[in-house]
Amino acid sequence: MPAEPTIGVVIPAWNAQEWISEAVQSALVQRPRPIDVLVLDDGSTDETAAVARSFGAPVRVVSQPNGGIGAARNRGAQLVRGDWIVFLDADDRLTADGLSCRIQALARNPGATIAFGAVRRFQHTSEGEPIAVDRLRPAPLPGAMLVSRETLARVGPFATDTHVAEGLDWLLRARELGIAELTVDRQVYWRRVHGANNSLRHRESIGEFAHALKASLDRRRAAAP
């Protein structure tokens, strides 16, 4: 990683007017400051796009017809500026040092091009700070990932034919390629729990995780000598 990496943040958003300000603000306080914060408005019917536009540069808004989380991540990754990319869901938040601690870890491990961190969940805040509802745990999730643009292109796009397993599918493909990753022992991400979470809205799609694992196993078997 270069001494002064350029960072772009992609925020896929669908009907997130209630939370988008917190997500954007959590990106803007990062150090180094992202050069681009791209809110990918995935067909929202509320004021998500208007709220995000009110921030001004370096926040940008790009709107598209609703295509789902995978399609939103993919287009955001294509359009965002920066050599390194952070994905942040519109209802979640980065911790204040969530970016800097991963950058420092990557600088100490020059072979790695993906950095994850630990996550906690929250439902409410007190004086603007999240109140945790669970323990700290490592989380190889898109929201807790800092990845080089080169690696993102090498692994390929997120799946667009899934509702909940696009992150697992992408990570498994990265691991099949032998791409070096690391996980910092620090919290980098807050996941908000509410009634409209993507995983809750698509709870009937939970079987996608098993399908992604099986597909990865099948690919590994086919590639074995």
C-alpha positions, 0 to 999 in steps of 0.5 A: 500500500502506498504511503498516501493511499487514495480511498473511495467509499461506496454506499449502496442505498435503497430507501435509507433516508432515515440512516443515510446521513449517519453512514455518510458522516461516518465516512467523512470523518475517516483518516485519511479522508476519502477522496470520493464518497459515492452513494449509489441510490438503487431505485429509492422511492424516498428522500435518500438521494436528496439527503445524500446530495445535501452534503456536497463534495466529496459526496456524490449520488448516482441513481439507477433503477432498483437492481439489488445489493449486488448490482449496486455494489458493482456499479458503485465500484466501477464509478467510485474514485480511488485505488482502494475501496470501502463498502458501507451499507446505507444503514450502518456506520464505520467506526472513527478509526475503522479505516486508519487501523486497516490501512496501518495493518496493510502497510505492515503486511504488503502482500495483503490486498484485502483487510477486514475488521471486527463488527458489533451490532446496534439498534439505538444510539445514546448522544449519537453513539451506538449502543452495542447489542452483542460482542465484538466479532471478526466479520469477513463482510463487504461492509467491513472490507477495505480492498484494492481496486486491482484485487476487486477487478481480479476477483470480479463483480458481486453476484447479482442473482442472490439476495443475501449471499453476494458477499460470501460468494465474492469472498470465496472466489477471492480465497480460491484465487489465493489472494492474501487477506488480513483481519485487524483485531479492532472494531471497524464497523457498526451493523444496525439492526432494524425491521428493514434489514436486507437479510430480514427482508429476504430471510427466505433466501437464507439457503443461498449461503449453503449454495455459495459454499457448495459452488465454491467446493465444486470449483475447488474440486474441478480445479484440483489436479 
